[in-house]
């Protein structure tokens, strides 16, 4: 009889999502995610060798990426983490808008995005996360726009202090005027 097959590693989709997340960063100045990689000896996030990742079975259920000085935008690929319950991205240098995480949100309980430089508004799909317990958005002064605490499907502990959520977003600055014609001739 042949030996039983080796147990599978982390779900491929989860592994791919984390590698894409890392590769999409503009900077990881402390090298915090150096252990995350596609190389055969470190390609399994649930092997216990990837810092800041927690798994249940073959699924990534938590990312603890607080205070790592990571810089970049939040990628859509995070929505591929279907079993994700905890996403802590606070106290970094993330910019841009908050991505729609529709497919990942069914299990999401804790979302910490505070103390970054995020812009825009909270996507409406976040109101429909039935298991969401805690949402921390504070000290993202460029977050603005519609916000209705009563629209959440569950009772959510919220902190949006230091944002402009619930207020109109400022109008974008007008385009710069073209240079004077006499400068164009030089």
N, C-alpha and C positions, 0 to 999 in steps of 0.2 A: 504494500500500500504506500502511496505517496504521502509525504507530509502535508498537513493542512496549509492552505495559503497563508501568507503573512497578513496580519491585519492591515487594512488600508490606513493611510494617513489622513490628514485633514482633507476635508472636501476641497476638490480642485478649485471651485468657484471662490471659496474663502481665501485660499492661498494666492490665487491670481489677484483678488481684490487688494490684499495687503501689499503684494509686490508692486502693483500699479500705484497704490497710495504712496509708498516709499519713493518710487521713481518719479512721481509727480511733484514731490517736494522741491521747492527752490533751494532750501538749505536745511541741514541737520547739523548745526555747528558743533554739537557735543558728540556726534557719532552715535547717538542713542539707538538708532535702528540699523547699525552696521551688521548685526547678527541676522537680520532679515534678508534672505537672498534666495535666488533660484538655483544656486549650486546644489548638487546632490546631497552634500553633507549637512545642508541647512535649509532644505526646502519645505520642511513640515512645521508650520506654525504651532501645531498642537503637540510637538515632541517635547516641549518644556525648554527648548533652547532659544526660543524667541522671547526676549523681554517684553513686558507690557501687554502681553496677549494671554487671555484666559480662555480655555476651551471646555466644552462638555462633549465627551466622545470625540467625534471628528469635526465638530462645528465650533467656530469662533463665537464666543458669547460676550466677550468684553475686551475693550481696548482702553488701556490706562495710559494715555499719552499726555498727561498734564505736566507743565513746567519743564518742557524739553527744548525750548527755544526753536521749535520747528517753524518753518516759514513756507508759505505757499497758499494755494486756494484749496478749499474742500472739494474733493472730486466726487463725481456721481458714482464712481465705482463702489463707494461705501454702501450703496443700496444692495449690493450683491451679498452682503453678510446677513443672510436670512434669519439666523438665530441670534443676532446681536441683541443683547439686553442692556449693556452699559457702554456708552461712548463718552469718554472724557478727553476732550481736546482743549481744555482751558489753559490759560496762562502760556500761550504760545504767540506766534505772529501770523495767524491765519487771516487772510484778506478775502475780499469778494463776497458773493452772496452765499446763503445757506442752501445747500443742494436739496432737491426733493429726494427723500429716501423712501418712497412709497413701498417698495418691495421688502425693505428691511424693517419697516416699522411695526410689524405685527408683534414682535417680541420686545421692542425697545421700552425700557423702564426708566433709565437714567441718562439724560443728555446734558452734558456740561460743555458749553461753548463760550463761557464767560472769559473776559479779559483777553480778547483778541481784537482784531480790527475789521470785523465783519460788517457788511453793508446790506442795504435793501431791507426786505421785510421777511417775516417768517412764512414759509410756504404753507398754504392752506391744508396740505395733507397731514401736517403735524397735529392739527386739531382732532384728527380721527384715530390717533394712536390709542387704542383702548387700554393698553397696559402701562402707559406712561405715568410715572409717579413723580418725577422731578425734572424740571427744565430750568437750567441756569443760563441766562443770556446776559447778565449784568456786565456793565462796563464795556460795552461795544457801542460807542457813541454814534456810530453811523447807521445802526439798525433803526429803521423807522417804518412808518406806514400802518396799515390796518392791524389791529390786534384786539381780539375779543376773548377775554379770559373765560367767559361763560360758554364759549363754543367748544371747549375741550370735552371729549366723550367721557373722560374719567376725571376724578378729582386729582389735580396736579399741583404740586408745590412749585410755585413760580418765583423767579426773581428776574425782573427786567429793569431794575434800577440802573441808571447810567446809560439808558438807551433812549431812543425816541419812538419806540413802539407805541402805537396808539396816537401818534401825531403824524401829520403830513410829512412826507419826505421833501427836502428842499429841492427846488428846481435845479437842474444841471446848469453849470455856468454857460454863458453864451459862448459861441465859437470865437476864437481869436480873429481879429480883422486881418485881411491880407496886408502884406507889407506895402509901403508906398511904392508907386510905380518907379520913381527915380532910383530906389534901391534895387529894383529888379534888373535895371539896365547895367549895373556894375558887374 
